[in-house]
Amino acid sequence: MAKNHYETLGVDKKASQDEIRTAYRKLARQYHPDLHPNDEECARKFKEINEANEILSDPDKRKQYDFELENPGGGFGGFGGFGGQSGGFGGGFADIFGDIFGSFTGGGRAQQQDRTGSDITIEIELSFLDAAKGCRKEVSYNRKEPCSDCRSTGAKGGTAYKTCDKCKGTGTIQYVNGNSIFRTVSQRACDSCGGSGRIIQEKCSTCGGKGYQRKTTTVKLDIPAGADTGSYMKKKGFGEASSYGGSAGDLIVVFKVAPHKIFKRKNYDLYVDLPIDFKTAALGGKVRVPTLDNTVELDIPDGTQTGKVFTVRGKGINSKYGNGNLYVTVYVEVPSRLTKAQKQMLEEFDNSMEVKQYDKMKKYSDSVKSLYGDNPYKGKE
């Protein structure tokens, strides 16, 4: 066995599903790629954690994994009577190999009945401001709910079950594969009883023997500040009902955040592009910039150039995971339409200027002169 999934999650081999789920959530939060961008080691660790959880959170996959963990050779030899066939065996085979399979069948029927229902994943779209500031949403979705008439048993009230003839009540079927003395042993849930180990004699008329009914459910979600596209939250016990009377799965709500016409974001920081006029850039002044809640005043110093970034601390997204800043990038806008009088005034102003009054133009002019002895700005010394 190349990897020990129990060691990956830091749990004992006898850990319960709740312990596995708790360990997974803790490690997933710790190594989530969103918290460690460009960190290949965290990405690898996160992938291993998900792989381990996928195996250990599924009862059937976990049984098979436990068997392979205890029997790394993967086969048995010297058992006569089976030849090279591949087939299913009921109670007799289980009795012979009861000591081998005991560690991963979990009593067969009992573990099947306690199986947790499947998770449900839905996606909802949030406005930029709702995602940034947090909000309460109601969502409706379709799910399996326990049948109230039969209490999830699938049997009509007062009727009994009978033991499944195919698996003899174990809930599983063992298979032997191989054409040599080495044979691979595997198991599957019994397809006759669905892994329950028993057959309903008279089905519940309300649910048709399924033990559940499909209904539309509406839940309220308190979405914390800082939700982003691809992030998600879980609502425990609001997934599919278990077909075996166990606990329901979880509802996983994945968020998709709509873009905003002013704000952009990266993690908990906000970014705004601010156009200013030539006069404000040259002489300085005060402008108001938007935040998530209102506008705040920003001082623009004289001589401000396009691309200058100003930081407004604490005015990004404030969540329980951290507080962001607002970054304002200034762009000096050149007027696109001028009157004849305005053009004349601008010409007079330009004629009064010298290259040395423009830092970047001066640096560029000196560089060109050093190469070719030529002034790129004719008439402006």
C-alpha positions as CSV (number, residue, x, y, z in Angstrom):
1,M,0.0,0.0,0.0
2,A,1.7,3.2,-1.2
3,K,-0.2,5.6,1.1
4,N,-1.7,5.2,4.6
5,H,-4.8,7.3,4.5
6,Y,-5.3,7.1,8.2
7,E,-1.9,8.6,8.8
8,T,-2.7,11.3,6.2
9,L,-5.7,12.5,8.2
10,G,-4.0,11.8,11.6
11,V,-6.7,9.4,12.8
12,D,-6.8,5.9,14.2
13,K,-7.8,3.0,12.1
14,K,-10.9,2.5,14.3
15,A,-11.9,6.2,13.9
16,S,-15.6,6.9,13.5
17,Q,-17.1,8.8,10.6
18,D,-17.4,11.9,12.7
19,E,-13.8,11.7,13.7
20,I,-12.7,11.3,10.1
21,R,-15.0,14.2,9.0
22,T,-13.6,16.5,11.8
23,A,-10.0,15.7,10.9
24,Y,-10.6,16.2,7.2
25,R,-12.2,19.6,7.7
26,K,-9.4,20.8,10.0
27,L,-6.7,19.8,7.6
28,A,-8.6,21.0,4.5
29,R,-8.8,24.5,6.1
30,Q,-5.2,24.4,7.0
31,Y,-3.9,23.4,3.6
32,H,-6.5,25.0,1.3
33,P,-4.9,26.3,-1.9
34,D,-6.7,29.6,-1.6
35,L,-4.8,30.3,1.6
36,H,-1.5,29.2,0.1
37,P,-1.3,30.5,-3.5
38,N,1.6,29.1,-5.6
39,D,2.6,26.8,-2.7
40,E,3.1,23.4,-4.5
41,E,3.7,21.5,-1.2
42,C,0.4,22.7,0.2
43,A,-1.4,21.8,-3.0
44,R,0.1,18.3,-2.9
45,K,-0.9,17.9,0.8
46,F,-4.4,19.2,0.0
47,K,-4.7,16.6,-2.8
48,E,-3.6,13.8,-0.5
49,I,-6.1,14.9,2.2
50,N,-9.0,14.9,-0.3
51,E,-7.9,11.5,-1.6
52,A,-7.8,10.1,1.9
53,N,-11.2,11.5,2.8
54,E,-12.8,10.2,-0.4
55,I,-11.7,6.7,0.6
56,L,-12.3,6.7,4.3
57,S,-15.6,8.6,4.3
58,D,-17.2,6.0,2.0
59,P,-18.0,2.8,3.9
60,D,-17.6,0.5,0.9
61,K,-14.4,2.1,-0.2
62,R,-13.1,2.0,3.3
63,K,-13.8,-1.7,3.7
64,Q,-11.9,-2.5,0.6
65,Y,-9.1,-0.2,1.6
66,D,-8.8,-1.8,5.1
67,F,-8.6,-5.2,3.5
68,E,-5.9,-4.2,1.1
69,L,-4.0,-2.5,3.9
70,E,-4.0,-5.7,6.0
71,N,-3.3,-7.9,3.0
72,P,-0.8,-6.1,0.8
73,G,-0.2,-9.2,-1.3
74,G,-3.8,-9.0,-2.6
75,G,-4.4,-12.7,-3.0
76,F,-4.8,-16.1,-1.4
77,G,-3.4,-19.5,-2.6
78,G,-4.1,-23.2,-2.0
79,F,-7.9,-23.0,-1.7
80,G,-9.4,-25.9,-3.6
81,G,-12.8,-26.1,-5.1
82,F,-13.0,-22.6,-6.6
83,G,-10.8,-23.2,-9.7
84,G,-10.3,-20.2,-12.0
85,Q,-13.8,-18.9,-11.8
86,S,-15.0,-15.5,-10.8
87,G,-18.3,-15.4,-9.0
88,G,-20.4,-14.4,-6.0
89,F,-20.8,-16.4,-2.8
90,G,-23.3,-16.1,-0.1
91,G,-23.3,-17.2,3.6
92,G,-21.1,-20.3,3.3
93,F,-18.2,-18.4,1.9
94,A,-18.6,-15.6,4.5
95,D,-18.6,-18.2,7.3
96,I,-15.3,-19.8,6.0
97,F,-13.6,-16.4,5.8
98,G,-15.4,-14.7,8.6
99,D,-12.2,-14.0,10.5
100,I,-10.5,-12.4,7.5
101,F,-13.4,-10.2,6.5
102,G,-14.6,-9.3,10.0
103,S,-12.3,-6.3,10.2
104,F,-13.9,-4.6,7.2
105,T,-17.4,-5.9,6.9
106,G,-18.4,-4.2,10.1
107,G,-21.1,-6.7,10.7
108,G,-22.4,-6.3,7.2
109,R,-26.0,-5.4,7.7
110,A,-25.5,-3.2,10.8
111,Q,-23.0,-1.0,9.1
112,Q,-25.0,-0.8,5.9
113,Q,-28.0,0.4,7.9
114,D,-26.0,3.1,9.6
115,R,-24.7,4.5,6.3
116,T,-24.8,8.3,6.1
117,G,-26.9,9.8,3.3
118,S,-25.2,11.4,0.3
119,D,-24.1,15.1,0.3
120,I,-25.9,17.5,-2.0
121,T,-24.0,20.2,-3.8
122,I,-25.7,23.3,-5.2
123,E,-24.3,26.5,-6.6
124,I,-25.8,30.0,-5.9
125,E,-24.8,33.4,-7.3
126,L,-24.1,36.3,-4.9
127,S,-23.8,39.9,-5.7
128,F,-20.3,41.4,-5.2
129,L,-21.4,43.4,-2.2
130,D,-23.4,40.5,-0.6
131,A,-20.3,38.3,-0.9
132,A,-18.0,41.0,0.5
133,K,-20.1,42.1,3.4
134,G,-21.9,38.9,4.3
135,C,-25.7,38.3,4.0
136,R,-28.6,35.9,4.7
137,K,-30.0,33.9,1.8
138,E,-32.9,31.5,1.5
139,V,-32.2,28.6,-1.0
140,S,-34.6,25.9,-2.2
141,Y,-33.5,22.5,-3.5
142,N,-34.8,19.0,-4.0
143,R,-33.7,16.3,-1.5
144,K,-34.5,12.9,-0.1
145,E,-36.4,13.2,3.2
146,P,-37.2,10.3,5.5
147,C,-40.6,8.8,4.9
148,S,-42.8,9.8,7.8
149,D,-45.1,6.8,7.4
150,C,-42.5,4.0,7.6
151,R,-39.8,6.0,9.5
152,S,-37.3,5.3,6.7
153,T,-37.7,1.5,7.0
154,G,-39.4,1.1,3.6
155,A,-41.8,-1.4,5.1
156,K,-45.5,-1.1,5.7
157,G,-46.3,-0.5,9.3
158,G,-46.6,-3.7,11.3
159,T,-45.0,-5.9,8.7
160,A,-41.8,-7.9,9.1
161,Y,-38.6,-8.4,7.1
162,K,-37.0,-11.6,5.9
163,T,-33.3,-12.4,5.7
164,C,-31.9,-11.9,2.2
165,D,-31.4,-15.3,0.6
166,K,-28.5,-14.1,-1.6
167,C,-26.2,-12.7,1.1
168,K,-27.6,-14.6,4.0
169,G,-28.1,-11.4,6.0
170,T,-24.5,-10.1,5.7
171,G,-25.4,-7.4,3.3
172,T,-22.3,-8.1,1.2
173,I,-21.2,-10.6,-1.5
174,Q,-17.6,-11.8,-1.7
175,Y,-15.9,-12.5,-5.0
176,V,-12.8,-14.5,-5.9
177,N,-10.9,-13.8,-9.1
178,G,-7.9,-15.4,-10.6
179,N,-6.7,-18.3,-12.7
180,S,-3.7,-19.4,-10.7
181,I,-3.0,-20.4,-7.1
182,F,-3.1,-16.6,-6.3
183,R,-6.6,-15.4,-6.1
184,T,-7.9,-11.9,-5.4
185,V,-10.8,-11.5,-3.0
186,S,-13.1,-8.5,-3.2
187,Q,-16.6,-7.7,-1.9
188,R,-19.6,-5.6,-3.0
189,A,-22.8,-4.6,-1.4
190,C,-25.5,-7.2,-2.1
191,D,-27.5,-6.1,-5.2
192,S,-30.6,-8.1,-4.0
193,C,-31.1,-6.3,-0.7
194,G,-29.1,-3.1,-1.4
195,G,-26.7,-4.0,1.4
196,S,-29.3,-4.1,4.2
197,G,-29.1,-7.9,4.6
198,R,-32.9,-8.1,4.7
199,I,-35.8,-8.0,2.3
200,I,-39.0,-6.0,2.8
201,Q,-42.0,-8.3,2.6
202,E,-44.6,-5.6,2.2
203,K,-43.5,-2.2,1.0
204,C,-44.7,1.1,2.4
205,S,-47.3,2.5,0.0
206,T,-46.2,6.1,0.6
207,C,-42.6,5.8,-0.4
208,G,-42.8,2.5,-2.4
209,G,-40.3,0.8,-0.1
210,K,-37.5,3.3,-0.6
211,G,-37.7,4.7,2.9
212,Y,-37.6,8.3,1.7
213,Q,-39.6,10.8,-0.4
214,R,-38.3,13.6,-2.6
215,K,-39.4,17.0,-1.5
216,T,-38.4,20.6,-2.0
217,T,-36.6,22.0,1.0
218,T,-35.9,25.7,1.8
219,V,-33.1,26.6,4.2
220,K,-31.7,29.9,5.5
221,L,-27.9,30.5,5.1
222,D,-26.0,33.0,7.1
223,I,-23.2,33.7,4.7
224,P,-20.1,35.3,6.3
225,A,-18.3,38.3,4.8
226,G,-15.5,37.3,2.4
227,A,-17.2,34.6,0.3
228,D,-15.6,34.3,-3.1
229,T,-16.2,32.3,-6.3
230,G,-15.4,28.7,-5.6
231,S,-15.6,29.0,-1.8
232,Y,-18.4,27.0,-0.1
233,M,-20.2,26.4,3.1
234,K,-21.8,23.2,4.6
235,K,-25.2,22.8,6.2
236,K,-24.8,19.7,8.3
237,G,-27.7,17.2,8.0
238,F,-29.4,18.9,5.1
239,G,-28.2,16.5,2.4
240,E,-29.9,13.3,1.2
241,A,-31.7,11.1,3.8
242,S,-30.1,7.8,4.4
243,S,-31.8,4.8,2.8
244,Y,-30.8,2.7,5.8
245,G,-32.1,4.9,8.6
246,G,-28.7,6.5,9.3
247,S,-28.0,10.2,9.5
248,A,-28.6,12.5,6.6
249,G,-25.7,13.9,4.4
250,D,-24.7,17.5,4.3
251,L,-25.7,20.3,2.0
252,I,-22.7,21.9,0.3
253,V,-23.4,25.4,-1.1
254,V,-20.8,26.6,-3.6
255,F,-20.7,30.3,-4.3
256,K,-20.3,32.2,-7.6
257,V,-19.7,35.9,-7.1
258,A,-20.9,38.4,-9.8
259,P,-18.4,41.0,-10.9
260,H,-18.8,44.7,-9.8
261,K,-18.6,47.7,-12.1
262,I,-16.3,49.6,-9.7
263,F,-14.5,47.1,-7.4
264,K,-12.2,44.3,-8.1
265,R,-10.8,42.0,-5.3
266,K,-8.0,39.7,-4.5
267,N,-8.6,37.7,-1.3
268,Y,-9.7,40.3,1.2
269,D,-8.2,43.4,-0.6
270,L,-10.3,45.7,-2.9
271,Y,-9.0,47.5,-5.9
272,V,-10.4,50.7,-7.5
273,D,-9.3,52.6,-10.6
274,L,-9.7,56.4,-10.1
275,P,-9.6,58.8,-13.0
276,I,-8.5,62.4,-12.1
277,D,-8.1,65.5,-14.2
278,F,-4.8,67.2,-15.2
279,K,-5.2,70.0,-12.8
280,T,-5.7,67.7,-9.8
281,A,-2.7,65.6,-10.8
282,A,-0.5,68.7,-11.3
283,L,-1.5,70.8,-8.4
284,G,-2.9,68.2,-6.0
285,G,-6.3,68.2,-4.4
286,K,-8.9,66.1,-2.6
287,V,-11.1,63.5,-4.2
288,R,-13.7,61.0,-2.8
289,V,-13.3,57.3,-3.4
290,P,-15.9,54.6,-2.8
291,T,-15.7,51.9,-0.2
292,L,-18.1,49.0,0.6
293,D,-20.1,51.3,2.9
294,N,-19.7,54.9,1.7
295,T,-17.1,57.3,0.2
296,V,-13.9,58.5,1.9
297,E,-11.7,61.5,1.2
298,L,-8.3,60.9,-0.4
299,D,-5.5,63.5,-0.6
300,I,-3.8,63.7,-4.0
301,P,-0.4,65.3,-3.8
302,D,0.9,67.7,-6.5
303,G,2.7,66.0,-9.3
304,T,0.8,62.7,-9.1
305,Q,1.4,60.5,-12.1
306,T,-0.8,57.9,-13.8
307,G,-0.4,54.5,-12.1
308,K,0.3,55.8,-8.7
309,V,-1.3,53.5,-6.1
310,F,-2.7,54.8,-2.8
311,T,-3.6,52.6,0.1
312,V,-6.6,53.1,2.3
313,R,-6.0,50.8,5.2
314,G,-8.8,48.7,6.7
315,K,-11.3,49.6,3.9
316,G,-11.2,46.2,2.1
317,I,-13.2,43.2,3.2
318,N,-13.4,42.6,6.9
319,S,-14.0,39.0,7.8
320,K,-13.3,36.7,10.6
321,Y,-10.2,35.5,8.7
322,G,-8.6,38.9,8.3
323,N,-9.1,42.5,7.3
324,G,-8.3,43.8,3.8
325,N,-7.2,47.2,2.4
326,L,-8.5,49.3,-0.4
327,Y,-6.0,50.1,-3.1
328,V,-6.7,53.1,-5.4
329,T,-4.8,53.4,-8.7
330,V,-4.9,56.9,-10.2
331,Y,-5.2,57.5,-13.9
332,V,-4.7,61.0,-15.2
333,E,-7.3,61.6,-17.9
334,V,-6.5,63.8,-20.9
335,P,-9.6,65.7,-22.2
336,S,-10.8,64.4,-25.5
337,R,-12.6,67.5,-26.7
338,L,-11.3,71.1,-26.4
339,T,-12.6,74.4,-27.6
340,K,-10.4,76.7,-29.7
341,A,-9.8,79.0,-26.7
342,Q,-8.9,76.1,-24.5
343,K,-6.4,74.8,-27.1
344,Q,-4.8,78.3,-27.3
345,M,-4.4,78.5,-23.5
346,L,-2.9,75.0,-23.5
347,E,-0.4,76.0,-26.2
348,E,0.6,79.0,-24.2
349,F,1.0,76.9,-21.1
350,D,3.0,74.3,-22.9
351,N,5.3,77.0,-24.4
352,S,6.1,78.1,-20.8
353,M,7.2,74.6,-19.8
354,E,10.7,73.1,-20.0
355,V,11.7,69.4,-20.3
356,K,13.4,69.5,-16.9
357,Q,10.0,70.1,-15.3
358,Y,8.9,66.6,-16.5
359,D,10.9,64.0,-14.7
360,K,10.3,61.1,-17.1
361,M,10.6,63.2,-20.2
362,K,13.9,64.6,-18.8
363,K,15.2,61.1,-18.2
364,Y,14.2,59.9,-21.6
365,S,15.6,63.0,-23.4
366,D,19.0,62.6,-21.7
367,S,19.1,58.9,-22.7
368,V,18.4,59.6,-26.4
369,K,20.9,62.5,-26.4
370,S,23.6,60.2,-25.0
371,L,22.9,57.7,-27.9
372,Y,22.5,60.0,-30.9
373,G,23.1,63.6,-29.6
374,D,19.6,64.5,-30.7
375,N,16.8,66.0,-28.7
376,P,13.5,64.1,-29.0
377,Y,11.5,67.1,-27.9
378,K,12.3,69.8,-30.5
379,G,11.6,73.3,-29.3
380,K,11.5,72.3,-25.7
381,E,14.8,72.5,-23.8
